[in-house]
C-alpha cells in the first residue's frame, strides 16, 4: 500500500471483515476521500503525511499558536 486510495481500499476490506457497519465504512472512506481531494490526488502516504503536516503548521501560524 503506497497511496491513500490504496489505504481506503484496504480499510474497506478489513473493516467489513471485522464486521463494521456499511454506514461506518462509507463514512470513513468518504471522509478520507475528501481529505485526499483537499491535499491532492494520488499522493503517496509519505507525501500525504507531509502535506497534512504543512497544512497543520500553516493553520497554527495563522491562528498565532507559535506567537507564545
LINMO-V581120 format. One record per pair of residues at least 24 apart in sequence whose C-alpha atoms are under 6 Angstrom apart, sorted by the first residue. I is the first residue (numbers start at 1). J is the second residue. D is the distance in whole Angstrom. If there is no record, write none. Layout:
i = {I I}
j = {J J}
d = {D D}
This chain:
i = {2 2 3 3 3 4}
j = {44 45 43 44 45 45}
d = {5 6 6 4 5 6}
